[in-house]
Amino acid sequence: MKVLKLEDLELAGKRVFIRADLNVPQDDSGRITDDTRIRASVPGIAMALERGAAVMVTSHLGRPTEGACSPEDSLAPIAVRIGELLGRPVPLVKDWVDGVTVAPGEVVLLENCRCNVGEKQNSDALAQRMARLCDVYANDAFGTAHRAEATTYGMARFAPVACAGPLLAAEIDALTRALHQPARPLVAIVGGSKVSTKLTILRSLAAKVDGLIVGGGIANTFMLASGLRIGRSLAEPELVGEAQAIIDLMKARGAEVPLPVDVVVADEVSALARANKVPADAVQPRDLILDVGPKTAAKFAEIIAHAGTIVWNGPVGVFEFDQFGGGTKMLASAIAHASAFSIAGGGDTLAAIAKYGIADQIGYISTGGGAFLEFLEGRSLPAIEVLERRAAAA
């Protein structure tokens, strides 16, 4: 995937419009509870400022009603936090679509872009009006790359120059390295509660990877497909055929889906539940499988240790409770200590990375959420596809 990059452009005196992802969680009083996305976006803003650009930044926040932006939808708290991180005031501009006043070396935050009528519908008329505000459009919001909206897609079509900001560029480079130019063996870990929600991902990966480790409810469905009993564990019996097809596809390629040889079971999902380790073929009718056992975790760790590239999306157990977190903890440690290039994404995965303190030992952590999953599915992401077309035509 070849796109123009903001860092490679001459920006002095240029009007630069940055579409960031500043959609951060807030409490009931509007205070930001996690500013990770803001902190991640600041380097791109700072770079444009240092190069003498007149910088405009916008983002969505929540799900406002178009044309009726309420105080709860406002980016005002985000403007304050960006200002603190940059060490300068960052004015918030309302009603900005038809004109913004900002001088070179200055930055303004443009109010919630989803308050503009036509944003989510990717209105050409709106995109053209916004594109006239800038000389350079930079998309730095990978988390919205799977959506074709006026500020993520339309502006990239109509702006004089369209490029990727540093966050988006890094994401493209990491995903390309992991899935299109991987060092072998390529190992994918896919956890989660349901096969149905990740069936397309599993099919796509099964055609590419050398090892496919499945966890959580997904693994239970695969265990059913292999003739193992799973008691009362979460699974989708109606998708056993799909699971078997993926196992067969992998086997035909000389690859494997390693299934648990032991599991951790309990009679309920709670912090007080007693965890019992049993062989995978000894699960009782009343048991709930809530983690892989130590032998299975060691087996997975061995596979990871010999990998050239690792793609991680989802834990292998109910790691929120420590007695069911052993498998995910060992898997996380194995990834952290592997010599392979690793990329991880998805909300539960990021929570596991934070819990086990391995963020600095992962090659690349994707904050994309839905965009990350759609990339794993093999889908074209509209916001990246349009930047590729612009770069090819440049």
N, C-alpha and C positions, 0 to 999 in steps of 0.2 A: 504494500500500500504506500504509494508515493504522494505526499502532500507538501505544499509550501509550509514553512515553519516561521513563526513570528520572530524567532531569534535570528533568522537569516536575513531579515529585511531591514532596509534603511528606514528608520522611524522618525528621525528628527523633523519636527515641524508638522508631522502628519497627524491627522485625526484618527485615532485607533479606537475601535469599538470592540470590547471584549465581552463575549457571552460566557459568563462563569456559571458554576453550579454552587450557589450559596444557600441552598435549601437546607437549612440547619434546624435541628429540633429546638423548641422553646418550651418553657413551662407556662403555666396559666397566666403569669404576670408578664409574659413576653421576654423573659430573660433567656439568653442562649445557654443551653445545657451541654452542647458539644460543638466546639468551633473548628473541628478538624477540616471541614471543607473550606472554611474561610482561610485558615492558615495555609492550606494547600494552594489556594488561588492567589495569595498575595505575591509570591515571587514573580509571576507573570506580569502582574500590575506594576510591581516595582521596576522590573526590567524595562517596560515601555516608558515609564516616567524617567528613568535614568538616561534613556536614549533621546529624551527631548520630545516625546509625543504628547499630544493633548488626549487624555485617556478618558473614555466613557466605559463604564462597566454596568452590566445588568444581569439579572438572574430571575428565575421564578422562585416563589416561596409558597408552599401549600397549594391549595386548590381554590383560588379566588374566582368569583363570578366576573366574567369579562365585562368591562365597562362599569363595574361597581366595586372599587377597591376599598375594603374596610380597613380600620386601624390594625386589625389582626393580620392583614395581608401585607402590611408595609415592611419595606426593607430598612426602616429607620434604625432598629437595633444592629443590623448588619453594617450599616454605614458607620456607626459608632465604633464597632469592633475592628473594622478595616482601618479606620483612622488610628486606633490605638496601636495596631500592628505596624502601620506605615510611619507612625510618629508625626502625623499631620491631619488637619481636619479633612473630612471627605463629605462634601455637601450632597444631600439627597435631592434629586430633581424629579418633580412630578410633571405630568403632561408634557413629556419630552419628545414625542414622536415627530413633531414638525420642526424641531429646532432645539439645539443645546449650545450654551455658551461655555466653552472651556478653553483655556489657553495652553500652549505647549508647556510641559512640566507640571501641569495640574491634573487632578483626577476628580471625577464626579461619579456618583452612583445613581443610576437611573431606576426609578421606582419599578416594582414588580412587573416584569414584562407580560405576565399572563393576565394582567388587568386590562391589557389592550385588546379591543374587539378585533378578532381575526387571528390572534396569536396561535391558538391551538389548532385552528383550521388551516394554518399555513397560507394565509391570504397573500396573494401576490401584491395586491395594492398596498397592504400594510408593510410587507417586506421591502417594497420599492421605496416607500417613504422613509423607512428606517435606514436603508442602505445609503440614502443621500446624506446621512449625518456623518459619514466617515470616508476616509481614504483607504483604510485597511480594516477589514473585518477579521477577528480572530475568535474561533470557537475553542474555548478551554473547558468545556463541560462534557466530559465523556459520559457522565451519568445520564445525559439526555440525548446521546448520539443515536439511540434507536427510535427517536421520535422526529418526524418531519414537521416542525413548527416554524413560524415566521422568523424567530431569532436563531433557530438551530439549522435551518435548511434554506428558507427563502432568502434571507440576507446573504448567505453564501453564494447564491445564484447571481444576485444583483449588485453586490458591492464591487468597487473598482478592483480590489485585491482581496482574496479570501484565503485564509491560512489557519493552521492549527496553533493554538497556544502551547506553552511548554507542558502542561499537564496532559492535554490530549495527545500531543506528539509522543510523550513518554509512554502513554498507554498503547498507542498504535505500535510503537517499536517493540514493547514487551509482548504484546499479543501476537505480533508477527513472528517474533523470535520463538515463542512457545509453540505455536500451532502450524505455522507455515514454513519455518526454517529451524525445526527443533534438532537439538543434539539427541541422539538415540542412546538408550531406550527412552521413549516418551511414555510417562506414566500419568494417568489422570485419577484423581480421587473425587468421587461424586457421592455426597451424602444428602440426606434429606428424608422427609417423611413419606413422600409418595413418588412412585415411578412415573405416574401420569404427568406430574408437573415438570419432569426432567427427561421425558421419553425422547424428545427430539435431540436433546443434548447427548443422551446415552447412545443413540443411533449414530449421530455425527462422530462422536469420539471413537466408537467401536470400529469405525472405518479407518482411523488414523493412528490410534495409540497401540503401544506394545503391551501395556498392562492397564486394566481398568479396575480400580478398587472401589467397591460400592459399600455404603454404610447406611445406618439408620433403617427406616422403614423400607427403603429401596433394597437394602441387602436382604431383608426378610422375604420380600417377593422373589428375589433370586434364589434364596434358600428353598422356598416352596417349589420353584421350577426344578430344583435339583433333587426333589423328593424328601427333603428334610421337614420335620414337624416344627412348628413355631409357636404352639400354644395359642395364647390370646394376643400375640404381638401384632402391632400395626403392620398391615400389608394390603396388597391389592390382588386378591386371587384371580380376578378377571384379566389381569395383565401378565399372568404366568407365561403365556405363549410369547408375549413380546420379550420378556426376560430371557426365555430360552432361545429366541431368535438372535438376541445380542450375544449370548454365550456361544452359539453356533458360529456366528459371524466372526467372532474373535478367534475361535478355535481354527476356523478355516484359514485364517491369516497367520497361524502359528503364534497367536497371542493368547492371553488368558484373562479370565475374570476370577481372581482367587476368592473363594468363599470361606467364611469362618469355619475353623475347626473347633473352636470353643467360644462360648458366649457368656455374658453376665446377665442373669435373670433376677426378677423380683416379682412380688405379687401386686405391686402398685407403683405408680410414678410419683414419688415424693421425696423430700429431703430426709425423711425418717425411714424410708424403705430399706430393707436388708438386702444387700447384693450377694448373690450366689454364683460362683463360677461353675459351669457345667460343660461337658462336651457338646458339640453342635448337634449330635444325634441323640442327646438325652434330655431334650426340652420336654417338660411335662405340660399336660393340657391347660393348667392354670397359670403357667409362666408367661411373663412379659419379657421379651429380649430387649434390653436397654443399653447394651454396649457389647463390643467384641471382647473376647477373653484375652488373657496375656499371651497365650501361644499364637493366636491370630494376630495380635498387635505386633509381636516379634516377627511374624511372617511378613506382614505389611512393611515393617521397618526395613527388613532385608531387601525387599523389592525396591523401596525408595532409595536405599543406600547405593544401589547399582544403577540408578536412573541417570539419564543425561539431562532430561527436562521433566519438570513436575508441574502439573496443573491441579490446583486444589480448590474444590467448591463443595463445602459442606462437611460437618463433623461425622464421626462414625458411631456416636452414641449420644445419650442425653447428658452431655458434658456439664450442663448447668449444675447438676448435682455431682459432687466429687466422687461418690462411690460408683458413678456410671461414666466417669470422665477418663478412666485409665487408658482406653484405646485411643481417644482423640489426643490425649496428652503425649502418649508415646509416638503417635503419628506426627504430631507437631514437632516434637524433639527430633525425630528422624529427618524431617524436612529441613529443620534449622541446621542440622549438622551435615546434610548431604552436600556434595560438591556440585550437584546439578543446579542449573538455572531453575528457579521456582517462581511461579506466579499464582497468587491466591486472590479470591474474590467472593463476594456474597456476604450478607449480613451476619449469619451465624459463624461463618469462617473468620470474619474480622473479630468477632467477639471471642472466639477461641484463641486467636493470635494474641489478642490483648490479655486474656486470662493467663496464658502461659508465657507471656513476656518474650515473644520471639520476633517481634516486628522488624528488628534490625537485622535479622538473619534470613528474611524472605527476600528473594531477588526483586520481586515487584508486587506490591499490594494494590489491587484494583479497587477503586471506590465506585465503580460504575453500576453495581447492582444489576438492574434489568439489562443494561447494555452489555455487561460482561457475560451474562447468561446467553443473550442472543448471539453474541460473537461465538461462544462455545457451540451453539446450535448450528453454526455455519451460515447464519443470515447476514445479508448485507445491511450495514447500519447507515441509514439515510444521511446523517450529518457528516459521516466520513466519506461516503460515496460521492457527495457533491463536491467536497474538497479535492478528492482525487480527480474528478472531471475538470475542475478549475485548474489544477496543477498541470494536467495533461495538455490543456489548451493554452497555457501561459507561454 
